[in-house]
Amino acid sequence: MRKISAHYYLKPDGTLGKRPIIELDEVGTIIHIRELGDAFKEEPGLEYFPGILIPGFVASIEKYDLQVKTQAKVNGVLRIKEGEAVLDKWKYRSAWETIQEDLKAGENKVLLTCIMKYTFEAAKILKESKWGVLEEGANPGILILQNIDLRTLSLTDKATFKIIER
């Protein structure tokens, strides 16, 4: 079992939970989430990452057959496979780049809303209930957003994400 924590995590309702401990089984399925808030204490085997834990991005494709799909996790993004080959990168919108562009353009000024668009909402469109959400029973892959202004929940010039669990 793996245990990870951070300053915050993105809850399924789009709000932030403070100081979570997320427990994962050997294949990355979330078996338990505890939100400790100000009562947070270190414990044996806990991996701590500064930032915000979010589910892995879900790639969006303009056209594909929903009947013929299997999943592949590539570089922090859940992607659809056709047969044996992962679809070419150019067929996907890069979620992170799009989020950054939307925020800079003022199209969507709320970081968490932008992230939900490429995690929970995209998974819902694909009818993948175990993707796009950090909740017990899900296997979304987990990313950590780093160098985010945690007071204003806004991106900085150095904002990035890192893959925690594939």
URWO-V23016 format. One record per residue. N is the residue number from 1. PHI is phi in whole degrees, 0 to 359 (* if undefined). NEAR is the number of other ideal C-beta (glycine too) atoms within 8 Angstrom. D_FIRST is the distance of its C-alpha to the first C-alpha in Angstrom with 2 decimals. Layout:
n->{N | N}
phi->{PHI | PHI}
near->{NEAR | NEAR}
d_first->{D_FIRST | D_FIRST}
This chain:
n->{1 | 2 | 3 | 4 | 5 | 6 | 7 | 8 | 9 | 10 | 11 | 12 | 13 | 14 | 15 | 16 | 17 | 18 | 19 | 20 | 21 | 22 | 23 | 24 | 25 | 26 | 27 | 28 | 29 | 30 | 31 | 32 | 33 | 34 | 35 | 36 | 37 | 38 | 39 | 40 | 41 | 42 | 43 | 44 | 45 | 46 | 47 | 48 | 49 | 50 | 51 | 52 | 53 | 54 | 55 | 56 | 57 | 58 | 59 | 60 | 61 | 62 | 63 | 64 | 65 | 66 | 67 | 68 | 69 | 70 | 71 | 72 | 73 | 74 | 75 | 76 | 77 | 78 | 79 | 80 | 81 | 82 | 83 | 84 | 85 | 86 | 87 | 88 | 89 | 90 | 91 | 92 | 93 | 94 | 95 | 96 | 97 | 98 | 99 | 100 | 101 | 102 | 103 | 104 | 105 | 106 | 107 | 108 | 109 | 110 | 111 | 112 | 113 | 114 | 115 | 116 | 117 | 118 | 119 | 120 | 121 | 122 | 123 | 124 | 125 | 126 | 127 | 128 | 129 | 130 | 131 | 132 | 133 | 134 | 135 | 136 | 137 | 138 | 139 | 140 | 141 | 142 | 143 | 144 | 145 | 146 | 147 | 148 | 149 | 150 | 151 | 152 | 153 | 154 | 155 | 156 | 157 | 158 | 159 | 160 | 161 | 162 | 163 | 164 | 165 | 166}
phi->{* | 246 | 237 | 232 | 212 | 201 | 301 | 218 | 219 | 276 | 279 | 302 | 272 | 90 | 263 | 259 | 258 | 262 | 52 | 279 | 237 | 254 | 257 | 240 | 276 | 292 | 254 | 91 | 282 | 285 | 259 | 196 | 232 | 242 | 257 | 263 | 57 | 286 | 271 | 301 | 222 | 293 | 213 | 303 | 79 | 277 | 260 | 249 | 235 | 289 | 132 | 239 | 281 | 225 | 291 | 301 | 296 | 249 | 290 | 251 | 235 | 291 | 223 | 195 | 272 | 296 | 283 | 245 | 213 | 222 | 265 | 214 | 259 | 229 | 51 | 81 | 237 | 283 | 234 | 265 | 253 | 247 | 64 | 265 | 256 | 287 | 302 | 304 | 303 | 294 | 279 | 249 | 277 | 285 | 302 | 298 | 297 | 292 | 301 | 299 | 296 | 299 | 292 | 294 | 280 | 78 | 295 | 216 | 276 | 253 | 305 | 296 | 295 | 298 | 295 | 301 | 299 | 259 | 236 | 301 | 294 | 294 | 295 | 296 | 300 | 279 | 59 | 247 | 290 | 265 | 254 | 73 | 210 | 262 | 207 | 301 | 92 | 275 | 226 | 270 | 75 | 230 | 243 | 242 | 277 | 238 | 59 | 263 | 285 | 287 | 285 | 257 | 51 | 232 | 283 | 254 | 296 | 259 | 300 | 204 | 228 | 226 | 283 | 262 | 226 | 277}
near->{8 | 8 | 12 | 15 | 13 | 14 | 8 | 13 | 14 | 15 | 9 | 7 | 4 | 9 | 6 | 10 | 11 | 10 | 14 | 14 | 12 | 14 | 11 | 13 | 7 | 4 | 5 | 10 | 10 | 14 | 8 | 7 | 13 | 7 | 9 | 11 | 7 | 6 | 6 | 7 | 5 | 4 | 7 | 3 | 7 | 10 | 9 | 8 | 12 | 7 | 13 | 13 | 17 | 14 | 16 | 16 | 13 | 15 | 12 | 10 | 9 | 4 | 3 | 8 | 6 | 7 | 4 | 5 | 11 | 5 | 10 | 9 | 10 | 7 | 4 | 11 | 12 | 15 | 12 | 12 | 12 | 9 | 4 | 3 | 6 | 7 | 11 | 5 | 4 | 4 | 7 | 11 | 6 | 6 | 13 | 8 | 7 | 10 | 13 | 10 | 8 | 10 | 14 | 6 | 6 | 5 | 5 | 8 | 4 | 7 | 11 | 11 | 9 | 12 | 12 | 11 | 10 | 13 | 18 | 11 | 10 | 15 | 16 | 9 | 7 | 11 | 6 | 11 | 7 | 8 | 16 | 14 | 12 | 15 | 8 | 7 | 6 | 13 | 9 | 15 | 13 | 16 | 14 | 14 | 11 | 11 | 7 | 13 | 8 | 9 | 4 | 5 | 10 | 8 | 9 | 8 | 4 | 5 | 10 | 7 | 10 | 8 | 11 | 10 | 9 | 6}
d_first->{0.00 | 3.79 | 6.73 | 10.13 | 13.62 | 17.25 | 20.75 | 20.65 | 19.11 | 21.21 | 21.27 | 22.44 | 25.92 | 26.38 | 26.22 | 24.02 | 21.62 | 21.63 | 18.78 | 15.78 | 12.20 | 10.22 | 6.72 | 5.67 | 4.92 | 6.09 | 9.39 | 9.03 | 9.99 | 9.91 | 9.15 | 10.64 | 12.87 | 14.73 | 17.84 | 19.06 | 22.13 | 24.32 | 22.47 | 19.55 | 18.50 | 16.25 | 13.56 | 11.80 | 9.16 | 10.26 | 11.64 | 14.93 | 17.14 | 20.70 | 21.86 | 20.97 | 17.81 | 19.16 | 18.29 | 19.33 | 23.09 | 24.61 | 27.56 | 30.84 | 33.44 | 37.01 | 37.70 | 35.64 | 35.65 | 33.01 | 33.58 | 32.61 | 29.25 | 25.83 | 23.14 | 22.32 | 20.27 | 22.50 | 22.34 | 20.40 | 22.67 | 22.24 | 25.40 | 27.42 | 28.40 | 31.80 | 31.92 | 30.34 | 30.91 | 29.11 | 31.83 | 33.53 | 32.29 | 35.66 | 35.15 | 32.45 | 33.04 | 30.91 | 29.13 | 28.75 | 32.37 | 33.64 | 31.97 | 33.59 | 36.91 | 36.94 | 36.37 | 39.02 | 41.45 | 40.98 | 40.26 | 37.25 | 37.12 | 33.88 | 30.77 | 28.40 | 30.80 | 30.83 | 27.06 | 26.98 | 29.63 | 27.45 | 24.19 | 24.71 | 28.39 | 28.11 | 25.36 | 27.64 | 30.56 | 28.69 | 27.65 | 23.94 | 22.28 | 18.67 | 19.77 | 21.09 | 19.41 | 16.48 | 16.06 | 13.97 | 14.17 | 15.06 | 13.94 | 16.24 | 14.96 | 14.93 | 17.76 | 18.92 | 22.66 | 24.15 | 27.68 | 28.32 | 30.83 | 28.68 | 31.88 | 33.54 | 30.56 | 32.50 | 32.03 | 33.40 | 34.90 | 31.82 | 29.28 | 26.68 | 23.19 | 20.38 | 17.64 | 14.14 | 12.26 | 14.48}
